Amino acid sequence: MIPYGRQDIRKQDIDKVAEVLTSDFLTQGPVVSEFESAVREYCGAKYSLALNSATSALHAACVALELGSGDYLWTTPITFVASSNCGLLCNAKVDFVDIDRETNNLCPIELRKKLEKAKLEGRLPKVVVIVHLAGLPCQMKEIFELSKEYNFKIIEDASHAIGGEYFEDKIGSCAYSDFTVFSFHPVKIITTGEGGMLLSNQQTLIEKASLFACHGVTRDSKKMTKEPDGSWYYQMISLGHNFRMSDIHAALGVSQFSRLDEYIGRRHEIADFYDDQLVCLPIQLPLRKAPYYSGLHLYVIRLQLNKLDKSHTEIFEELRAKGVGVNLHYIPINTQPYYLDMGFTGQECPNALAYYSEAISLPMYPSITDEQLAKVVAVLKEVLR
Ligand SMILES: *Cc1c(COP(=O)(O)O)cnc(C)c1O
């Protein structure tokens, strides 16, 4: 089966990891900072914090923004559950803004409508998590304007979008957000095995996130409630977790990151091929349009079911049966049983439901071969005929 995504591990990655394994530090050593500065400089953000997952990064970002009980976090329903669970983990309430039918991203027009209504009801969100789905940047300028008008903070869940660009900025610059989150899970654009990163241009925010990610413990005497007992002294000033990334993981990250532009270039080559080969089929292709430069973590097609005599499920299962490992990103979060138990009906976002009934992620990863790509196209044409 041709998978929908796959990591690319080379000898230089293995050598870099092996170097750490025989060094003085397996964790809390120099390679984590090396990885943090490489990503920060590339993205043009002021601060960065490597963590053990994007899920941890989202949680730490919400804590730094002081999201708590009585507050609302809004996000898109078409994302991985981590994008909204970070709100629940802070005891906040969560709500969903419908997507745009062309970009599949959180729709700024729907957002404005929902904000106007929430303002009247006194239920405005404190934090909005936007997701650059499949790597395609969201309409950040529009969302940023709304954040000023309605006074909410923005977290960019850019788990799919490292290497992408929005106008003249790299994703991760935080030009229109308080935080950006990257994921380095093996199916994502670059990997550390498990891992994530938080970027921000605001020092106090990244410091708060960092404190939460490291037990709430400080060695900075200015932050302590009393004079240190001695040079060994550390003080716990709040409650936290251990969300740190190890140097072993960071070594893989540094090595993978050095090939980021190569990977993004290859992903665009693959997308060019798919665009060209699939344009005549009854499907909606992913939007690729300047000034949006997608990281292309995923290549999601949408079936035009009114022009097809098979169902979405039939097409999906036939593709898999013929060796094309398609997937579906994602099930609308407000239809998950856990969320239904919280009072969602699952019917809140019609565009998200339509997306869920039509979307299929095709194989997309740098090491896919030309023969494999040809097979994906041939099988898809046969199944949709
Ligand atoms: C993968 C993913 C996450 C979670 O990333 P982890 O690093 O596995 O915690 C969060 N949000 C989105 C959109 C993702 O795709």
The ligand as an ORCA input file, in Angstrom:
! r2SCAN-3c Opt
* xyz 0 1
  C      -0.511     16.561     14.230
  C      -1.326     17.695     14.668
  C      -1.392     18.119     15.998
  C      -0.743     17.377     17.106
  O       0.625     17.245     16.910
  P       1.488     16.318     17.899
  O       2.895     16.817     17.640
  O       1.279     14.919     17.441
  O       1.044     16.567     19.270
  C      -2.126     19.241     16.295
  N      -2.797     19.919     15.352
  C      -2.781     19.531     14.060
  C      -3.533     20.344     13.051
  C      -2.060     18.404     13.682
  O      -2.080     17.998     12.413
*
